[in-house]
Amino acid sequence: EAERLNEEFGVDIRIRAIADQFGMILDDQGIDLKDWRRRFEEEASEPSIEKMVKHVGASYFPHAVLIDCTGSGALPPHYVGWMERGIHIITPNKRAGTSPYDEYSKLMEVGRRNGKHFLYETTVGAGLPVIGTLKDLIQTGDRVISIEGIVSGTLAYLFSSYDGTTPFSELVRGALEMGYTEPDPRDDLSGMDVARKTIILARELGYKVELEDIDVVSLIPKELEDVSLEEFLERLDLIDKPIEELYQKAFNEGKRLRYVGRVTKEGECIVELAPYDVNHPFAQSKGTDNVVAFTTKRYLKQPLVIQGPGAGLEVTAGGVFADLLRLSAYLGARL
């Protein structure tokens, strides 16, 4: 892939560092991705953020980019300093985009002032073009009235699968076994992942919202919020009756339940479990699909809808790679 990009488009991408919490490898000539796992196992040294950043940002290379593929809160506070040192940032990590607004604003301003790019398409919808589409609407003069979306692959799977016959708790346990949920399903059921994605979309519209401003409807029974994971899974059937009652009420009205994030025309952010008519795109969604609907001045009678896989390593990696190629185009590549 690297050879094709170089030959066809003049894009020369060199992987000069790979790191995780356990180790790192640095190489001036570039790391061959066909052999990186072996090299990492045999050659990795103790990880050092400062050492890696200094290596990647060396002045004898025309451009440098750091790709943060973690979900950790440890790295985003460094983004501003990295951009001030001339390094572009690409990430699926939602922490920077949902940090306190003053910090978020500073990050965006530092990028503009230093001519460095902060690309985060994969923070919402994995590989789906959600952020890019929203930016296009805004930059071409459309007025975005509201945004509504199923933006959690986990919760999308749970509610598209639930039909009242299998207890909701069993679906959660099954999803955990299949790797669809976080190691602790409460990280999904709390709604905070959806809240972070909703904040990111709202801030694209210029709303100065904070995470604590969002009214989030958690699906976790109060008595299970602070217990151990083992006890949580044992007592998870406490969730069954409330979900079943909500489902039956919606079903009797010809509707289906979906867990959504919403940005209203007043800039209010709402995260909730809501009923939708069976003909609504949200009600027809299947599996882990994300569905995002933009209601705008142009798309007033029929919202612009983006739908597709919103979770998974391959689609997320594809989205990160697309951001890397987008950055290359910004910097002069023939893409």
Long-range contacts (C-beta under 8 A, 24 or more apart in sequence): 2-33, 5-325, 9-328, 9-333, 9-334, 9-335, 10-333, 10-334, 11-325, 11-328, 11-333, 11-335, 13-324, 13-328, 14-61, 16-55, 16-56, 16-61, 17-52, 17-55, 17-56, 19-47, 19-52, 20-47, 21-47, 22-47, 23-47, 24-48, 24-51, 24-52, 26-51, 26-52, 26-55, 28-58, 49-75, 49-78, 53-78, 53-82, 53-85, 53-87, 56-87, 57-82, 57-85, 57-86, 57-87, 63-88, 63-331, 64-88, 65-89, 65-90, 65-324, 65-327, 66-90, 67-91, 67-320, 67-324, 68-93, 69-93, 69-320, 71-95, 77-103, 79-107, 79-118, 80-106, 80-107, 80-110, 83-107, 83-110, 83-111, 83-114, 83-116, 83-118, 84-110, 84-114, 86-114, 86-116, 87-116, 88-116, 88-117, 88-118, 88-119, 88-327, 89-116, 89-117, 89-118, 89-119, 90-119, 90-120, 90-320, 90-323, 90-324, 90-327, 91-119, 91-120, 91-122, 91-123, 91-320, 92-120, 92-122, 92-123, 92-126, 92-316, 92-319, 92-320, 93-120, 93-123, 94-123, 94-193, 94-196, 94-197, 94-200, 96-120, 97-123, 97-196, 97-199, 97-200, 97-203, 98-196, 98-199, 98-200, 98-211, 100-210, 101-203, 101-208, 101-209, 101-210, 104-203, 117-327, 117-330, 119-323, 119-326, 119-327, 120-200, 120-323, 121-319, 121-322, 121-323, 121-326, 122-316, 122-319, 122-320, 122-323, 123-196, 123-197, 123-200, 124-149, 124-151, 124-197, 124-200, 124-201, 124-292, 125-149, 125-151, 125-290, 125-292, 125-306, 125-308, 125-310, 126-153, 126-290, 126-309, 126-310, 126-311, 126-312, 126-315, 126-316, 126-319, 127-308, 127-309, 127-315, 127-316, 127-318, 127-319, 127-322, 128-290, 128-292, 128-306, 128-307, 128-308, 128-309, 128-310, 128-315, 128-319, 129-306, 130-201, 130-290, 130-292, 130-306, 131-200, 131-201, 131-204, 133-294, 133-304, 133-306, 134-201, 134-204, 134-205, 134-294, 135-204, 137-294, 137-296, 137-298, 137-304, 138-204, 138-205, 142-296, 142-297, 142-298, 142-299, 143-296, 143-297, 144-205, 144-294, 144-295, 144-296, 145-265, 145-295, 145-296, 145-297, 145-300, 146-262, 146-263, 146-264, 146-265, 146-294, 146-295, 147-201, 147-202, 147-205, 147-262, 147-263, 147-292, 147-293, 147-294, 147-295, 148-260, 148-261, 148-262, 148-263, 148-282, 148-292, 148-293, 148-295, 148-303, 149-197, 149-198, 149-201, 149-260, 149-261, 149-262, 149-290, 149-291, 149-292, 149-293, 150-258, 150-259, 150-260, 150-282, 150-285, 150-289, 150-290, 150-291, 150-292, 150-310, 151-194, 151-197, 151-198, 151-260, 151-261, 151-290, 151-292, 151-310, 152-188, 152-193, 152-194, 152-197, 152-259, 152-290, 152-310, 153-180, 153-288, 153-289, 153-290, 153-309, 153-310, 153-311, 153-312, 154-180, 154-181, 154-182, 154-185, 154-188, 154-193, 154-288, 154-311, 155-188, 155-189, 155-194, 155-259, 156-258, 156-259, 156-285, 156-287, 156-288, 156-289, 156-290, 156-291, 156-310, 157-287, 157-288, 158-259, 159-256, 159-257, 159-258, 159-259, 159-273, 160-258, 160-285, 160-286, 160-287, 160-289, 162-243, 162-247, 162-257, 164-244, 164-247, 164-248, 164-251, 167-237, 167-240, 167-244, 168-239, 168-240, 168-243, 168-244, 169-236, 169-237, 169-238, 169-239, 169-240, 172-236, 172-239, 173-233, 173-236, 176-233, 180-288, 180-311, 183-229, 184-229, 184-232, 185-232, 185-233, 186-220, 186-224, 186-225, 186-232, 189-218, 189-219, 189-220, 189-239, 190-216, 190-218, 190-219, 190-220, 191-216, 191-217, 191-218, 191-219, 191-259, 191-271, 192-216, 194-259, 194-260, 194-261, 194-271, 195-261, 195-269, 195-271, 197-261, 198-261, 198-262, 198-263, 198-269, 198-270, 198-271, 199-269, 201-261, 201-263, 202-263, 202-267, 202-269, 205-263, 205-267, 207-263, 207-267, 207-269, 209-267, 209-269, 213-269, 214-269, 214-270, 214-271, 215-269, 215-270, 215-271, 215-272, 216-271, 216-272, 217-271, 217-272, 217-273, 219-243, 219-259, 219-273, 246-273, 246-275, 249-275, 250-275, 254-278, 255-283, 256-282, 256-283, 258-282, 258-283, 258-285, 281-305, 281-307, 288-312
